[in-house]
Amino acid sequence: MPTPPKKLRKQYVNNEFPTAILRFEDGHEISIKRGTGKAFDCYAGENIKILAVFDPDARERDLMDTRRADDFDDA
């Protein structure tokens, strides 16, 4: 049986976008306002998309980056 991936505790600080959204492979999302940061749990090797929301009234989101969980700063 394969071993499950290692669970990691990482963090992201949003200094660039009015609102950044982290979208994980399992579909859940974390919203982070500009000037703040959040810590989150993820799995080693997981791809996390960073989406930007420039207009909170619109449902439009722009893909800014896709990072592996290992590339985020440790919490």
N, C-alpha and C positions, 0 to 999 in steps of 0.2 A: 504494500500500500504506500502511495506517495505521502510524504510529510506535508502538512498544510503550510502555507507561507507564513513567515514571521510577521507578527502584528507590530506596527510601529506607531510612535506618538510624534507627530510632526506639527509644524506651525506655519502660518502664512500671514504676512503683514501687507495690507493693501495701501500703498502710497501713490498709486497711479490712476486708478479709475474711480468714478463716483461710487459705484458699487461693483464689487467683484463677486462672482459666484464660482465656487469650486464644485464641479460635477464629478462624482465618483463612478466607477465602473458598474456598481450595483444600482445606480440611478439616483441615489440620494444627493442632496445639494446643501451647501453651506453658503450663506450670504454674508459678505463682509463689507462694511461701509468704509469709505476712504479715511485714512488716518488711524484705523484700528487693525487689530490682528486677532486671530483665533487659533487655538490648538485643536487638533483632530486626530482620530485614530484611522489608520489605513494599513494596508498590507504591502509587504515588500514586493516590488515589481508592478504594482498597480499603476495604471495610467490615470491621471487626474487632469481634467480640462479646466482651464481658467477662462471664464466668460466675463465680459464686461457689459454692464447695463448703464447706458448714458442717459436715457430718459425713463424714469420710473413709471410713467403713465403708459408707455408703449410696452408691448410684450417682446420687443426685439432684443436679442442678445448677440454680441459679437464674440467669436472665438479669438482669444488673444494668444493662447499658448496651451500646449499639452506637455505635461511633465510626468516623469515617473516619481512615485512616492519617495524613492530614495534621494531625489534631488532637492526636496524641501528641507528647511532647517529643522533641527531637532528641537522639540519642545522642552 
